[in-house]
């Protein structure tokens, strides 16, 4: 009787009288996979279990196992984050207009206009980060010879998220603190808020915002690289 390896599709010819009554298991010489062999009389039940009713989910399982599940969706996720960074300044502008901030006039109005410009600039930088990394994640996901797929994807996502968040903290935190300290120091600049994190005045915020932003980028990169190192070791070990 002929037996085919499920993994590499190599065929073997095995005499039926050499197969024990309880069946047998042998290793494929081509790929090392385990092959279960049953006598023809026992294969009836096995074939029943392998009909469409029991195997209709196999394409979906292969979709997950091959890593295809992570390729397009993660590319879409990076695109989504890039677009959100473009939408954020527009949403903040809408909220500022709704709160009639610009009607205040004087230093307050000028400060909030400059704050919005800083936010828009930071969002544009973050947009470019996500958009640039989108092409790199696509190249990473096209490596189909790697055993581990989800791990390097998560590593890259952590790094990109850290770069984006750290950039936002450094630019928006520093810029808002500087502006509010200069323009609103006599009007409670340290406590003025428009509902955005990091938007506050004071010398401490001016100094700490770039430092915190830098540390966020470094720490996220560190954890990302640790995951990458362990994945590379694991892939080389499997080979």
NORJO-V316770 format. One record per residue. RES is the residue in one letter. SS is DSSP state (H for helix, E for strand, L for the rest). OMEGA is omega as a letter, one per 40 degrees, with the letter a starting at -180 (NA if undefined). NEAR is the number of other C-alpha atoms within 12 Angstrom. Layout:
res-><RES & RES>
ss-><SS & SS>
omega-><OMEGA & OMEGA>
near-><NEAR & NEAR>
//
This chain:
res-><X & X & X & X & X & X & X & X & X & X & X & X & X & X & X & X & X & X & X & X & X & X & X & X & X & X & X & X & X & X & X & X & X & X & X & X & X & X & X & X & X & X & X & X & X & X & X & X & X & X & X & X & X & X & X & X & X & X & X & X & X & X & X & X & X & X & X & X & X & X & X & X & X & X & X & X & X & X & X & X & X & X & X & X & X & X & X & X & X & X & X & X & X & X & X & X & X & X & X & X & X & X & X & X & X & X & X & X & X & X & X & X & X & X & X & X & X & X & X & X & X & X & X & X & X & X & X & X & X & X & X & X & X & X & X & X & X & X & X & X & X & X & X & X & X & X & X & X & X & X & X & X & X & X & X & X & X & X & X & X & X & X & X & X & X & X & X & X & X & X & X & X & X & X & X & X & X & X & X & X & X & X & X & X & X & X & X & X & X & X & X & X & X & X & X & X & X & X & X & X & X & X & X & X & X & X & X & X & X & X & X & X & X & X & X & X & X & X & X & X & X & X & X & X & X & X & X & X & X & X & X & X & X & X & X & X & X & X & X>
ss-><L & E & E & E & L & L & L & L & L & L & E & E & E & L & L & H & H & H & L & L & L & L & L & E & E & E & E & L & L & L & L & L & L & E & E & E & E & L & L & L & L & L & H & H & H & H & H & H & H & L & L & H & H & H & H & L & L & H & H & H & H & H & H & H & H & L & L & H & H & H & H & H & H & H & H & H & H & H & H & H & H & H & H & H & H & H & H & H & H & H & H & H & H & H & H & H & H & H & L & L & H & H & H & H & L & H & H & H & H & H & H & H & H & H & H & H & H & H & H & H & H & H & H & H & H & H & H & H & H & H & H & H & H & H & H & H & H & H & H & H & H & L & L & L & L & L & L & L & L & H & H & H & H & H & H & H & H & H & H & H & H & H & H & H & H & H & H & H & H & H & H & H & H & H & H & H & H & H & H & H & H & H & H & L & H & H & H & L & H & H & H & L & L & L & L & L & L & L & L & L & L & L & H & H & H & H & H & H & H & H & H & H & H & H & H & H & H & H & H & H & H & H & H & H & H & H & H & H & H & H & H & H & H & H & H & H & H & H & L>
omega-><a & i & a & i & a & a & a & i & i & a & i & i & a & i & a & a & i & a & i & a & a & a & a & i & i & a & i & a & a & a & i & i & i & a & i & a & i & i & a & a & a & a & i & i & a & i & i & a & a & i & a & a & a & a & a & a & a & i & i & i & i & i & i & a & a & i & i & a & a & a & a & a & a & i & i & a & i & i & i & i & i & a & i & i & i & a & a & i & i & i & i & i & i & a & i & i & i & i & i & i & a & i & a & i & i & a & a & a & i & a & a & i & i & i & a & i & i & i & i & i & i & i & i & i & a & i & a & i & a & a & i & a & i & i & a & i & i & i & i & a & i & i & a & a & a & a & a & a & a & a & i & i & i & i & a & i & i & a & a & i & i & i & a & a & i & i & i & a & a & a & a & i & a & a & a & i & a & a & a & i & a & a & a & a & i & a & a & a & a & a & a & a & i & i & i & i & i & a & i & a & i & a & a & i & i & a & a & a & i & a & i & i & i & a & i & i & a & a & i & i & i & a & i & a & i & i & i & i & a & i & i & i & a & i & i & i & a & a & NA>
near-><17 & 16 & 28 & 23 & 24 & 19 & 17 & 18 & 17 & 19 & 17 & 20 & 14 & 19 & 15 & 19 & 13 & 15 & 22 & 17 & 15 & 15 & 20 & 20 & 17 & 21 & 21 & 22 & 17 & 18 & 15 & 15 & 18 & 19 & 25 & 22 & 32 & 28 & 25 & 22 & 15 & 20 & 19 & 13 & 13 & 17 & 16 & 13 & 14 & 15 & 14 & 12 & 11 & 12 & 15 & 13 & 14 & 16 & 14 & 14 & 14 & 15 & 15 & 17 & 19 & 23 & 28 & 23 & 22 & 30 & 31 & 22 & 19 & 31 & 30 & 21 & 24 & 35 & 26 & 18 & 30 & 28 & 24 & 23 & 30 & 26 & 20 & 25 & 28 & 20 & 19 & 27 & 26 & 16 & 19 & 24 & 19 & 13 & 17 & 16 & 26 & 24 & 16 & 16 & 13 & 15 & 24 & 29 & 23 & 21 & 35 & 39 & 29 & 25 & 39 & 34 & 23 & 30 & 37 & 28 & 24 & 32 & 35 & 28 & 27 & 38 & 33 & 26 & 32 & 38 & 28 & 22 & 31 & 31 & 22 & 23 & 34 & 27 & 19 & 30 & 31 & 22 & 21 & 18 & 15 & 25 & 22 & 31 & 31 & 29 & 27 & 37 & 38 & 27 & 29 & 36 & 35 & 32 & 31 & 39 & 32 & 31 & 35 & 39 & 38 & 35 & 37 & 39 & 38 & 39 & 39 & 42 & 39 & 36 & 38 & 45 & 40 & 34 & 36 & 39 & 30 & 25 & 28 & 27 & 22 & 16 & 17 & 17 & 28 & 26 & 21 & 28 & 24 & 28 & 14 & 24 & 20 & 36 & 36 & 38 & 36 & 30 & 22 & 19 & 32 & 30 & 22 & 25 & 33 & 28 & 21 & 28 & 30 & 26 & 21 & 27 & 27 & 24 & 22 & 27 & 25 & 21 & 24 & 27 & 24 & 21 & 25 & 27 & 17 & 18 & 24 & 21 & 16 & 18 & 18 & 14 & 12 & 12 & 11>
//
